[in-house]
Amino acid sequence: MQTAQDVLQSTHRHINGERLWQSLMDLARLGATVKGGVCRLALTDLDRQARDLFVKWTEEAGCTVTIDGVGNIFARRPGRNPLLPPVMTGSHIDTQPTGGKFDGCFGVLAGLEVMRTLNDLKIETEAPLEVVVWTNEEGSRFAPCMMGSGVFAEKFTLEETLAKTDAEGISVGQALNAIGYAGPRPVSGHPVGAYFEAHIEQGPILEDQHKTIGVVLGALGQKWFDLTLRGVEAHAGPTPMHLRKDALVGASAVVAAVNRVALEHQPHACGTVGCLQAYPGSRNVIPGEVRMTLDFRHLQPERLDSMIAQVRDVISSTCQQHGLSHTLTPTADFPPLYFEQGCVEAVRSAAQGLGLSHMDIVSGAGHDAIFLAELGPAGMIFVPCEGGISHNEIENAAPEDLADGCAVLLRAMLAAAQAVARGREAA
């Protein structure tokens, strides 16, 4: 019989990579698409089937399963001291309409594989361990995204969340009841000893740098805006160039500015115009209005604000130059986040102990771990995905990289469980 300390000091991976891969492939059959991806929207019957499979697997692994009022599923492996707050891991199993097999699902099933491995090794931790499936992380069917973890962290109220509706007018509450996952457990007040989330990178950096493990330092702050530029529609032939009030010409200056300021604020800066519509949309009419979205991201709050200020100046100047008016409306604001140093170091130490190539990295996307970080120590583990592609049916990851990420997760959770126990003893 091995101990947790034996595992932490070993260079052996311990986890069963083939079992992890097979579980991912079995889950991917639920909502499988002809192009090799997965379409399993939140709170649909396919989501119910996936949840049922997760519950079956975790109960077979000796976990106790509870479900809260927004449908989050908690599978707990008991520890020697049930009074200690659990060390948690998890992610989501809902997908985009044209999603892949690994986004979210890897984090959930890596947590399951940790539980199975500890059973194989007959290791009992002092603190309990939990694997969580968070409801509606993607936000594809119901807005907002990260809904389940947001309710858990009291970012959204349960009542408002249950009232959210999809495009067909079906509410979250109705959908939860329809699939049988409106649970009795309270949605908040759950202590968090530590939280780790394993995830494919969803970007190309690890692959480009030939690294297996991304030690995630934090997540970029995000500020989103809707911008409308208004000029005057006019005939494309008779209207001289110097007398035009072309909203699209103004928009082009804004697009260039968003790209420029992001390049000037490296590292970690991103700027994107994701949507742009010109009206009236006729080939021989000068656009009189353009609606566009602006997405700014950075790890440092002051530099994020600087990026936005520079683009605001460009918007004002281009409107004055071209005779336009504008409306700029904030639509989202997520502050930058640094994960707890102890959790970051647990991930880094695990990668070093296993002899895995690794590098520090920052998450450019939102994850449930961002909300959990406000409730207790949190960290993330990234592994490469092919071409950096995610939210796509061709999303792919190498089995050995997933196994290595899971091995890091195992060690990070064991180290955190020891830290939680020591903290209680010190108290």
C-alpha positions in Angstrom: 0.0 0.0 0.0 1.3 3.4 -0.9 0.8 6.7 0.9 0.0 10.2 -0.5 3.6 11.1 0.3 4.9 8.2 -1.7 3.0 9.5 -4.7 4.2 13.0 -4.2 7.8 11.9 -4.1 7.5 9.5 -7.1 8.3 10.1 -10.7 5.7 7.5 -11.8 2.5 8.9 -13.3 0.3 6.4 -11.4 -3.0 7.4 -13.3 -4.4 5.0 -15.9 -4.1 7.0 -19.2 -6.0 4.4 -21.2 -8.9 4.5 -18.7 -9.0 8.3 -18.8 -9.0 8.3 -22.6 -11.8 5.6 -22.8 -14.0 7.6 -20.5 -13.5 10.7 -22.6 -14.5 8.8 -25.7 -17.5 7.2 -24.0 -18.8 10.6 -22.9 -18.2 12.0 -26.4 -20.7 9.5 -27.9 -23.5 11.5 -26.2 -24.2 14.2 -28.7 -21.5 13.1 -31.2 -21.6 15.0 -34.5 -20.7 13.6 -38.0 -17.6 15.8 -38.1 -16.2 14.2 -34.9 -17.2 16.8 -32.4 -20.0 17.0 -29.8 -23.2 19.0 -29.6 -24.5 18.6 -26.0 -26.1 21.9 -24.9 -26.8 22.6 -21.3 -29.9 21.0 -19.7 -31.0 19.1 -22.8 -31.7 15.4 -22.7 -28.2 14.7 -24.0 -26.9 16.7 -21.0 -29.0 14.5 -18.7 -27.5 11.4 -20.2 -24.0 12.7 -19.7 -24.8 13.7 -16.1 -26.3 10.3 -15.5 -23.1 8.7 -16.8 -20.9 10.9 -14.5 -23.1 10.0 -11.5 -22.9 6.3 -12.3 -19.1 6.4 -12.7 -18.5 8.4 -9.5 -20.8 6.3 -7.4 -19.0 3.2 -8.7 -15.8 4.9 -7.5 -17.2 5.1 -4.0 -18.2 8.8 -4.1 -21.3 10.3 -2.5 -23.2 12.4 -5.0 -25.2 15.5 -4.2 -26.9 18.0 -6.5 -27.7 21.7 -5.7 -30.6 23.9 -6.8 -28.9 25.0 -10.1 -27.9 21.5 -11.0 -24.3 21.5 -10.1 -23.2 17.9 -9.3 -20.8 17.2 -6.4 -19.1 13.8 -6.1 -17.3 13.5 -2.8 -14.6 11.0 -1.9 -14.5 10.9 1.9 -11.4 11.8 3.9 -10.3 10.7 7.3 -11.5 14.1 8.7 -15.0 14.9 7.4 -14.9 18.3 9.1 -12.1 19.5 6.8 -13.1 21.6 3.7 -12.8 19.5 0.6 -10.1 19.8 -2.1 -12.2 20.2 -5.2 -11.6 19.8 -9.0 -14.0 19.9 -11.9 -15.2 21.7 -15.0 -18.2 21.3 -17.3 -19.7 18.7 -19.7 -22.0 21.0 -21.7 -20.6 22.0 -25.1 -20.9 24.6 -27.8 -23.3 23.7 -30.7 -20.2 22.7 -32.7 -18.0 21.8 -29.8 -15.2 19.2 -29.2 -14.6 16.2 -27.0 -12.2 17.8 -24.5 -13.2 21.4 -23.6 -14.5 21.1 -20.0 -14.9 17.3 -20.2 -11.2 16.7 -19.7 -11.3 18.6 -16.4 -14.3 16.6 -15.1 -13.0 13.2 -16.2 -9.4 13.9 -15.0 -11.0 14.5 -11.6 -12.8 11.1 -11.9 -9.5 9.4 -12.8 -7.9 10.9 -9.8 -10.6 9.3 -7.6 -10.2 6.0 -9.4 -6.4 6.1 -9.1 -6.6 6.8 -5.3 -8.9 3.8 -5.0 -6.4 1.6 -7.0 -3.6 2.8 -4.7 -5.8 2.4 -1.5 -4.8 5.9 -0.4 -7.0 7.7 2.1 -6.6 11.5 2.3 -7.1 13.5 5.5 -9.4 16.0 3.8 -12.3 15.0 1.5 -11.9 15.3 -2.3 -14.6 16.4 -4.7 -15.2 16.3 -8.4 -17.8 18.9 -9.6 -19.8 19.2 -12.8 -20.7 22.9 -13.1 -24.0 23.7 -14.9 -24.0 25.7 -18.2 -20.4 26.9 -18.3 -20.6 27.6 -22.1 -23.6 29.8 -22.0 -24.6 28.6 -25.5 -28.3 27.8 -24.6 -28.7 30.1 -21.5 -26.9 33.3 -20.7 -24.7 34.1 -18.8 -21.8 31.6 -19.2 -20.3 30.1 -16.1 -23.8 30.0 -14.6 -23.5 27.1 -12.2 -20.2 28.2 -10.6 -21.5 31.8 -10.6 -24.5 30.9 -8.5 -22.2 28.8 -6.3 -19.9 31.8 -5.7 -23.0 34.1 -5.2 -22.2 36.1 -8.3 -25.8 35.4 -9.5 -28.8 34.7 -7.4 -30.5 31.4 -7.8 -33.9 33.0 -8.4 -32.7 35.2 -11.2 -30.8 32.3 -12.8 -33.7 29.9 -12.7 -35.8 32.5 -14.5 -33.3 32.9 -17.5 -34.8 31.6 -20.7 -33.4 30.1 -23.9 -34.4 31.1 -27.5 -37.6 29.1 -27.2 -38.7 30.7 -24.0 -37.8 27.6 -21.8 -36.4 28.7 -18.4 -33.4 27.2 -16.6 -35.8 26.1 -13.9 -38.1 24.3 -16.3 -35.1 22.7 -18.1 -33.6 21.5 -14.8 -36.9 19.9 -13.7 -37.4 18.3 -17.1 -34.1 16.5 -16.9 -34.4 15.7 -13.2 -31.4 17.7 -12.0 -33.0 20.4 -9.8 -31.3 19.2 -6.6 -32.2 19.9 -3.0 -28.7 20.9 -1.9 -28.2 24.6 -1.0 -26.3 26.5 -3.7 -23.9 28.4 -1.5 -22.2 28.1 1.8 -20.0 25.1 0.7 -16.5 25.5 2.1 -13.6 25.2 -0.4 -10.3 23.9 0.9 -8.7 24.4 -2.6 -9.9 24.1 -6.2 -8.0 22.9 -9.2 -9.2 22.8 -12.8 -7.5 20.8 -15.6 -8.2 22.1 -19.1 -7.0 22.0 -22.6 -5.2 25.3 -23.3 -7.7 26.5 -26.0 -4.8 28.3 -27.6 -1.5 27.5 -29.4 1.2 28.6 -26.9 2.1 25.3 -25.3 2.2 23.5 -28.7 4.3 26.3 -30.2 6.7 26.2 -27.3 6.8 22.3 -27.2 5.6 22.2 -23.5 3.3 19.6 -22.0 2.1 21.5 -18.9 0.9 25.1 -18.6 1.2 26.4 -15.0 -1.6 28.9 -15.0 -0.7 32.1 -13.2 -4.1 33.7 -13.6 -6.7 34.9 -16.0 -6.9 38.0 -18.2 -9.2 40.7 -17.2 -11.9 41.3 -19.8 -13.9 44.4 -20.7 -16.4 44.2 -23.6 -18.3 47.0 -25.4 -20.9 47.5 -28.0 -20.1 50.4 -30.3 -22.5 52.0 -32.8 -21.1 54.6 -35.3 -23.7 56.7 -37.1 -23.2 58.6 -40.4 -25.4 59.3 -43.3 -26.5 56.8 -46.0 -26.1 58.2 -49.5 -25.7 57.0 -53.1 -22.3 55.5 -53.8 -22.1 57.3 -57.2 -23.2 60.9 -57.0 -21.8 61.6 -53.5 -18.2 63.0 -53.6 -15.7 61.4 -51.3 -15.0 64.6 -49.3 -18.7 65.1 -48.5 -19.4 61.6 -47.3 -20.2 60.6 -43.7 -19.2 57.0 -44.1 -19.7 55.0 -40.8 -17.7 52.1 -42.2 -14.6 54.2 -42.8 -14.8 55.3 -39.2 -15.2 51.7 -38.1 -12.1 50.7 -40.1 -10.1 53.2 -38.0 -11.4 51.7 -34.8 -10.6 48.1 -35.9 -7.1 49.1 -36.7 -6.8 50.9 -33.3 -8.0 47.9 -31.4 -5.4 45.7 -33.1 -2.6 48.3 -32.7 -3.1 48.9 -29.0 -3.2 45.2 -28.2 0.2 44.7 -30.0 1.6 47.7 -28.1 0.6 46.4 -24.7 2.2 43.0 -24.8 2.6 40.6 -23.1 -0.8 39.3 -22.3 -2.8 41.9 -24.2 -5.7 40.9 -26.6 -8.0 43.1 -28.6 -10.7 41.9 -30.8 -13.6 43.2 -33.0 -15.6 40.0 -33.1 -18.8 41.3 -34.7 -19.3 44.1 -37.3 -22.5 44.9 -39.2 -22.8 47.7 -41.8 -26.2 49.2 -42.6 -28.1 49.2 -44.8 -25.9 46.6 -46.4 -26.3 47.5 -50.1 -23.4 47.6 -52.5 -24.2 51.0 -53.9 -25.2 52.8 -50.6 -22.6 54.4 -48.3 -23.0 52.8 -44.9 -24.9 55.1 -42.6 -24.4 53.0 -39.5 -22.0 50.3 -38.2 -22.6 48.2 -35.1 -19.5 46.4 -33.7 -18.3 44.7 -30.6 -15.0 45.5 -28.8 -13.2 42.9 -26.6 -10.2 44.0 -24.5 -8.1 41.7 -22.3 -5.1 42.1 -20.2 -3.6 40.7 -16.9 -2.8 44.1 -15.5 -5.8 46.4 -14.7 -4.0 49.6 -15.4 -2.8 48.4 -18.9 -6.3 47.2 -19.7 -7.7 50.6 -18.9 -4.9 52.2 -21.0 -5.9 50.1 -24.0 -9.5 51.2 -23.7 -8.6 54.8 -23.2 -6.5 54.9 -26.4 -9.3 53.3 -28.4 -11.8 55.8 -27.0 -9.5 58.6 -28.3 -9.5 57.0 -31.7 -13.3 56.7 -31.7 -13.7 60.4 -30.8 -11.2 61.6 -33.4 -12.5 59.5 -36.2 -16.0 60.6 -35.5 -14.9 64.2 -35.6 -12.9 63.7 -38.8 -15.8 61.9 -40.7 -18.8 63.7 -39.3 -20.1 60.7 -37.3 -21.7 60.3 -33.9 -21.3 57.2 -31.7 -22.6 55.3 -28.7 -20.2 53.1 -26.7 -22.0 50.7 -24.2 -20.1 48.5 -21.7 -21.4 44.9 -21.8 -19.0 42.9 -19.6 -16.4 43.6 -17.0 -14.3 40.8 -15.5 -11.3 42.0 -13.5 -7.9 40.3 -13.9 -7.2 37.4 -11.5 -4.1 35.9 -10.1 -4.4 32.4 -8.7 -3.3 31.6 -5.2 0.5 31.2 -5.1 0.3 27.9 -3.1 -1.9 26.3 -5.8 0.3 27.6 -8.6 3.4 26.2 -6.9 1.6 22.8 -6.3 1.1 22.6 -10.1 4.6 23.7 -10.9 6.1 21.3 -8.3 4.1 18.4 -9.7 5.2 19.0 -13.2 8.8 19.3 -12.1 8.6 16.1 -10.0 7.3 14.1 -13.0 10.0 15.5 -15.2 7.4 17.1 -17.5 8.2 20.1 -19.7 6.2 23.1 -18.4 5.9 26.9 -18.6 4.0 29.7 -16.8 1.0 30.7 -18.8 -2.0 33.0 -18.5 -5.6 32.0 -19.3 -7.2 34.2 -22.0 -10.6 32.6 -21.6 -13.1 32.4 -18.8 -13.3 29.3 -16.6 -15.2 28.2 -13.6 -12.0 28.4 -11.6 -12.2 32.2 -11.8 -15.3 32.2 -9.6 -14.0 29.5 -7.3 -10.8 31.5 -6.7 -13.0 34.0 -4.7 -14.0 31.2 -2.3 -10.7 29.6 -1.6 -7.2 28.9 -3.0 -7.4 27.9 -6.7 -5.3 27.0 -9.6 -5.4 25.6 -13.1 -3.5 23.1 -15.2 -3.3 23.5 -19.0 -2.3 20.8 -21.6 -1.8 21.4 -25.3 -4.6 21.1 -27.9 -3.8 20.6 -31.5 -3.4 23.8 -33.4 -4.7 25.7 -30.4 -8.2 25.0 -31.7 -11.2 24.7 -29.4 -15.0 25.4 -29.6 -14.7 23.4 -32.8 -15.6 19.9 -33.8 -12.0 19.2 -34.9 -10.7 20.0 -31.3 -8.1 17.5 -30.5 -5.6 16.6 -27.7 -3.0 13.8 -27.4 -3.8 11.0 -25.0 -0.4 11.2 -23.4 -0.7 15.0 -22.8 -4.1 14.4 -21.1 -2.6 11.7 -19.0 0.3 13.9 -18.0 -2.1 16.7 -17.1 -4.1 14.3 -15.0 -1.0 13.1 -13.2 -0.2 16.7 -12.3 -3.7 17.1 -11.0 -3.4 14.1 -8.8 -0.3 15.4 -7.2 -1.6 19.0 -6.8 -4.8 17.7 -5.1 -2.8 15.5 -2.7 -0.5 18.3 -1.8 -3.5 20.6 -1.2 -5.2 18.0 0.9 -2.1 17.8 3.1 -2.0 21.6 3.3 -5.6 21.8 4.3 -5.0 19.2 7.1 -1.9 21.1 8.3 -3.9 24.4 8.3 -6.6 22.9 10.6 -3.9 21.4 12.9 -2.2 24.8 13.1 -5.5 26.4 14.0 
